[in-house]
Amino acid sequence: MTIAIGRWQFEGPYSHTSNLDNRSGVYAILDGRVDGMYWMIDIGESATVRARIENHDRANCWVRNQQGTLAVAVLYTPRFQQAGRRTIEQEIRSMYPLACGIR
């Protein structure tokens, strides 16, 4: 399953981190609503996506802002270094009003 976020196709959304690989990518934290729609709460990047999400310093913000079920979607980026991942993150961040991780 995939979900379009901006001009990118992310894998997911997944409700459990066990579905994630621990490799580089851009991740979107989503709030799955009863009506089947998803609202983005946060976006970030990491060289180790699964570990980052499982130990994230903004996890409390995600929980405070959820109205449905938390989920994550990932764009794995094996060809990008951190600068490339940050470019994607900033592009998406500029398109959506996010409750967490405002920079």
C-alpha positions as CSV (number, residue, x, y, z in Angstrom):
1,M,0.0,0.0,0.0
2,T,1.2,3.5,-0.7
3,I,0.0,7.0,0.1
4,A,0.8,10.2,-1.8
5,I,2.4,13.0,0.2
6,G,3.3,16.0,-1.9
7,R,4.8,14.6,-5.1
8,W,6.1,11.5,-3.4
9,Q,4.7,8.0,-2.9
10,F,5.3,6.8,0.6
11,E,5.0,3.2,1.8
12,G,2.2,2.6,4.3
13,P,0.6,3.9,6.3
14,Y,1.6,1.4,9.0
15,S,0.2,1.3,12.5
16,H,3.1,-0.7,13.9
17,T,6.8,0.0,13.7
18,S,7.4,-3.7,13.1
19,N,6.4,-3.0,9.5
20,L,9.3,-0.6,9.1
21,D,12.8,-1.2,7.9
22,N,15.7,0.4,9.8
23,R,17.2,2.2,6.9
24,S,17.4,5.7,5.6
25,G,14.3,7.6,4.6
26,V,11.8,10.3,5.2
27,Y,8.9,9.4,7.5
28,A,5.5,11.0,8.0
29,I,3.5,10.6,11.2
30,L,-0.1,10.4,10.4
31,D,-3.4,10.5,12.3
32,G,-5.8,8.0,10.8
33,R,-9.4,9.2,11.3
34,V,-12.6,7.2,11.5
35,D,-13.6,8.5,8.0
36,G,-10.6,6.8,6.5
37,M,-8.7,10.0,5.9
38,Y,-5.2,10.7,7.2
39,W,-3.9,14.0,8.6
40,M,-0.2,14.6,8.8
41,I,1.1,15.5,12.3
42,D,4.8,15.5,11.7
43,I,7.5,14.7,9.2
44,G,11.2,13.9,9.6
45,E,14.2,12.1,8.2
46,S,16.6,9.6,9.5
47,A,19.4,7.2,8.5
48,T,17.6,4.6,10.6
49,V,13.8,5.2,10.3
50,R,12.5,2.5,12.6
51,A,14.9,3.3,15.5
52,R,14.2,7.0,15.1
53,I,10.4,6.6,15.3
54,E,10.6,4.1,18.2
55,N,12.7,6.5,20.2
56,H,11.4,9.9,19.0
57,D,11.6,13.0,21.2
58,R,8.3,14.3,19.7
59,A,6.3,11.2,20.4
60,N,4.3,12.9,23.2
61,C,3.4,15.7,20.7
62,W,2.0,13.0,18.3
63,V,-0.1,11.5,21.0
64,R,-1.4,14.9,22.2
65,N,-2.5,15.8,18.7
66,Q,-4.0,12.5,17.5
67,Q,-7.7,12.2,17.1
68,G,-7.7,8.7,15.6
69,T,-5.0,6.1,15.2
70,L,-1.3,7.0,14.8
71,A,0.4,5.6,11.8
72,V,3.6,6.1,9.9
73,A,4.3,6.3,6.2
74,V,7.9,6.1,4.8
75,L,9.8,7.1,1.7
76,Y,12.9,5.0,1.8
77,T,15.8,6.9,0.2
78,P,18.8,4.6,-0.4
79,R,20.2,7.0,-3.0
80,F,20.1,10.1,-0.8
81,Q,22.4,11.3,2.0
82,Q,21.1,13.4,4.9
83,A,21.0,16.6,2.8
84,G,18.8,15.0,0.2
85,R,16.4,13.6,2.8
86,R,16.2,17.0,4.5
87,T,15.3,18.6,1.1
88,I,12.4,16.3,0.8
89,E,11.4,16.8,4.4
90,Q,11.4,20.6,4.0
91,E,9.5,20.5,0.7
92,I,6.7,18.5,2.4
93,R,6.9,20.5,5.6
94,S,6.2,23.7,3.6
95,M,3.0,22.2,2.1
96,Y,1.2,21.1,5.3
97,P,0.3,22.7,8.6
98,L,2.0,20.3,11.1
99,A,1.2,20.1,14.8
100,C,4.6,18.8,15.7
101,G,8.2,19.5,14.7
102,I,7.7,23.1,13.5
103,R,11.0,24.5,12.5
